Amino acid sequence: MERILNYIKVSDTISTSGQPLKKQFKKIAKEGFEVIINLGLNTHPEALQDEDKIVSKHGMIYFHIPISWEEPEIDRLKLFLSTLQLLQSKNKKVFIHCIKNYRVSVFIYKYKKDILKQRNVKLVAPKEYKPNEVWEKVLEAKI
């Protein structure tokens, strides 16, 4: 799993990464993941255009909640949070990705802080990622 771009194990039932390669979805399925959530945009050059079919072929469920890098929508963040909360309540093992694991890192921070109500939550993200002004606002958004 560590070969997947910017892979982070969040918990026993949640892992995140940048865009997996087509062949890496087989490994993700073998690790017991049941659901893939993609927050990346299909228009990005590194996006897999047939990811839904690849994921389904390996017996996993696919959700695509595209999040704009320049203008992330709080309504889509809320959709993500409620989707992940429901999947976790059903004990589903969930793999979440975007292109570099930057969007996902911010959204997982919001999940821990606003849904799980964890205290002293820290942003866990790839080393090179520093949220810009737009993403700082998402981190601070009231949900």
C-alpha positions in Angstrom: 0.0 0.0 0.0 2.9 2.3 0.7 3.7 2.4 -3.0 0.4 4.3 -3.7 1.1 8.0 -4.0 1.0 9.8 -0.6 -0.7 6.8 1.1 -1.9 7.5 4.7 -3.5 4.9 7.0 -6.0 6.9 9.0 -7.5 4.0 11.0 -8.3 0.3 10.6 -11.2 1.3 8.3 -10.1 4.4 6.6 -7.0 5.0 4.3 -6.3 7.9 2.0 -4.0 8.6 -0.9 -3.3 10.5 -4.1 -4.5 9.0 -7.4 -3.9 5.3 -7.4 -2.7 3.7 -10.6 -5.1 1.4 -12.4 -3.2 -1.7 -11.3 -3.2 -0.6 -7.6 -6.9 -1.0 -7.2 -6.5 -4.7 -7.2 -4.2 -4.4 -4.2 -6.6 -2.0 -2.5 -9.4 -4.6 -3.0 -7.1 -7.4 -1.6 -6.5 -5.3 1.5 -10.3 -5.6 2.2 -11.4 -2.1 1.1 -15.1 -2.2 0.2 -15.7 1.4 -0.9 -13.7 3.9 -2.9 -14.4 7.7 -2.6 -12.8 9.9 -5.2 -12.6 13.6 -4.5 -10.5 14.4 -7.6 -11.8 16.0 -10.8 -12.2 13.9 -13.9 -10.7 16.8 -15.9 -7.3 16.5 -14.2 -4.6 14.9 -16.5 -3.7 12.3 -13.9 -7.3 11.2 -13.3 -8.4 7.7 -14.5 -11.3 8.2 -16.9 -12.7 4.7 -16.3 -12.1 4.5 -12.5 -15.7 3.6 -11.8 -15.4 0.5 -14.0 -12.0 -0.4 -12.6 -13.3 -0.2 -9.0 -16.4 -2.2 -9.8 -14.4 -4.9 -11.6 -12.6 -5.5 -8.3 -15.9 -5.8 -6.3 -15.8 -2.4 -4.6 -18.4 0.4 -4.5 -17.4 3.7 -6.1 -18.4 7.2 -5.1 -17.3 10.3 -6.9 -17.6 13.6 -5.1 -15.6 16.0 -7.3 -14.1 18.9 -5.3 -12.8 22.0 -7.1 -9.2 22.9 -6.0 -9.8 26.6 -6.5 -13.3 26.8 -5.1 -14.2 23.9 -2.8 -17.9 23.8 -2.0 -18.9 23.4 1.6 -22.1 21.6 0.5 -19.8 18.9 -1.1 -17.8 18.7 2.1 -21.0 18.1 4.0 -22.0 15.4 1.5 -18.6 13.7 1.9 -18.9 13.9 5.7 -22.3 12.4 5.8 -21.4 9.7 3.3 -18.3 8.7 5.3 -20.2 8.8 8.6 -22.9 6.5 7.1 -20.3 4.1 5.7 -18.4 4.0 9.0 -21.7 3.3 10.9 -22.1 0.2 8.6 -18.5 -0.9 9.4 -17.3 -0.4 5.8 -13.6 -0.2 5.0 -13.2 3.0 3.0 -10.3 4.1 0.7 -10.5 7.9 -0.1 -8.4 9.6 -2.7 -8.0 12.7 -4.8 -5.0 13.6 -7.1 -2.3 14.2 -4.5 -4.1 13.5 -1.1 -4.4 17.2 -0.3 -8.2 17.7 -0.6 -8.7 14.4 1.2 -6.3 15.3 4.1 -8.4 18.5 4.8 -11.7 16.6 4.6 -10.4 13.9 7.0 -9.4 16.6 9.4 -12.9 18.0 9.2 -14.3 14.5 9.7 -12.3 13.9 12.9 -13.0 17.4 14.2 -16.7 18.0 13.3 -18.1 14.5 13.1 -16.1 12.4 15.5 -15.6 15.5 17.8 -12.0 14.6 18.5 -10.0 17.2 20.5 -6.7 18.6 19.4 -7.0 17.3 15.8 -4.0 17.9 13.7 -3.9 18.0 9.9 -2.2 14.7 8.7 -1.1 15.3 5.1 1.7 14.6 2.7 4.9 16.3 3.8 5.0 18.8 1.0 1.4 20.0 1.5 0.7 23.4 3.1 -2.9 24.6 2.9 -3.2 27.9 1.0 -5.7 30.6 1.9 -8.6 28.8 0.2 -8.0 25.6 2.0 -7.3 27.3 5.4 -10.9 28.6 5.1 -12.2 25.0 4.6 -10.2 23.9 7.7 -11.8 26.7 9.7 -15.3 26.3 8.2 -18.2 25.8 10.6 -20.1 22.6 9.7 
